[in-house]
Amino acid sequence: MSVTELGAEQMHELPTKMIETWATNDGAAFSELFTEDATLILPKDIFLQGRDGIRGFMTQAFAGPYQGTRVFGEPLDARYLGEDAGVIVTQGGVLAPGDTAVAPERAIRATWVLARQDGRWLIAAYQNTPINA
């Protein structure tokens, strides 16, 4: 497998890594999926900048409203913007404890802007929008 093919595989695995990391409800581990200067935009006017801001918010969220939740997402589109940049669009949402499918009121589409840094794909910007918004 070439380095380019390995890079492509790693880029496409990032949504799966987010699902796995979210399931741990660990804000610090979750924030490590992002670049140091990342942007995270979520519904309800949540606008976070930087890995530290994402870590702080998600640590509080996992101790509060996101406690015990999981996420699901499947890629709808993926493309490269260059050798070290890409975009993935996913559809999914938050699964409340006991849910086996995303409830319509929690269904989202998300855009992930990815950057490869030091051979590792990270999220440079993430934004999601409720499908029924």
Residue pairs with C-beta under 8 A, 6 or more apart in sequence:
1 9
4 83
7 83
7 116
7 119
7 121
8 80
10 120
10 121
11 78
11 80
11 86
11 88
11 114
11 116
11 121
12 75
12 78
12 88
13 121
14 33
14 88
14 112
14 114
14 121
14 122
14 123
15 73
15 74
15 75
15 88
15 90
15 112
17 33
18 30
18 33
18 71
18 73
18 123
19 70
19 71
19 72
19 73
21 29
21 30
21 32
21 33
22 30
22 69
22 70
22 71
23 70
24 30
25 62
25 66
25 67
25 68
25 69
26 62
27 54
27 55
27 56
27 57
27 58
27 59
27 60
27 61
27 62
28 55
28 59
30 54
30 55
30 58
30 62
31 51
31 52
31 54
31 55
31 58
32 51
33 122
33 123
34 40
34 51
34 54
34 122
34 123
34 124
34 126
35 51
35 115
35 117
35 122
35 123
35 124
36 50
36 51
37 49
37 50
37 51
37 124
38 49
38 50
38 51
38 54
38 122
38 123
38 124
38 125
38 126
39 47
39 48
39 49
39 124
39 125
39 126
39 127
40 46
40 47
40 48
40 49
40 53
40 54
40 57
40 123
40 125
40 126
40 127
41 47
41 48
41 125
41 126
41 127
41 128
42 48
42 127
42 128
43 108
43 128
43 129
43 130
43 133
46 57
48 54
48 57
58 66
66 94
68 96
68 97
69 94
69 95
69 96
69 97
70 94
70 95
70 99
71 92
71 93
71 94
71 95
72 92
72 93
72 95
72 101
72 102
73 90
73 91
73 92
73 93
73 110
74 90
74 91
74 92
75 88
75 89
75 90
76 89
76 90
76 91
76 109
77 87
77 88
77 89
78 86
78 87
78 88
78 89
79 86
79 87
80 86
81 87
83 116
84 115
84 116
84 117
85 113
85 114
85 115
85 116
85 124
86 113
86 114
86 121
87 111
87 112
87 113
87 114
88 111
88 112
88 114
89 109
89 110
89 111
89 112
90 109
90 110
90 112
91 107
91 108
91 109
91 110
91 131
92 102
92 107
92 108
92 110
93 102
93 103
93 106
93 107
93 108
94 102
94 106
95 101
95 102
95 106
96 103
96 106
104 131
104 132
105 130
105 132
106 130
107 130
107 131
107 132
108 128
108 129
108 130
108 131
109 128
109 129
109 131
110 126
110 127
110 128
110 129
111 125
111 126
111 127
111 128
112 123
112 125
112 126
113 123
113 124
113 125
113 126
114 121
114 122
114 123
114 124
115 121
115 122
115 124
116 122
